[in-house]
Amino acid sequence: MSDDRDALQMLARRRWHMGIGLSAVMVIIYFGFVLLVAFNKNGLGTLLAPGLSVGIILGALVIVLTWAVTWFYVRWANTHIDAEIERLNTNAAERSS
């Protein structure tokens, strides 16, 4: 029982570290964009095509990266966290029967 508790705590720790890491990535992406808007208006206003500026492209990229980071976390959690929880549940069910 103690081994399962230790495994569950380790799993929670891994999930917490991944969450903090990916949150830091998103903070860097978002505030990097905000700082560009604040300090490089002329650069972001550069037109690439009529009606399409560098700022619009980078803003869309922030949205796409948010989706990508979310997808990465969900995929990671489904393959690592869910599989380990399933293993722990199976072990607990085998011991109780």
Secondary structure by P-SEA (a helix, b strand, c coil): caaaaaaaaaaaaaaaaaaaaaaaaaaaaaaaaaaaaacccccccccccccccaaaaaaaaaaaaaaaaaaaaaaaaaacaaaaaaaaaaaaaaaac
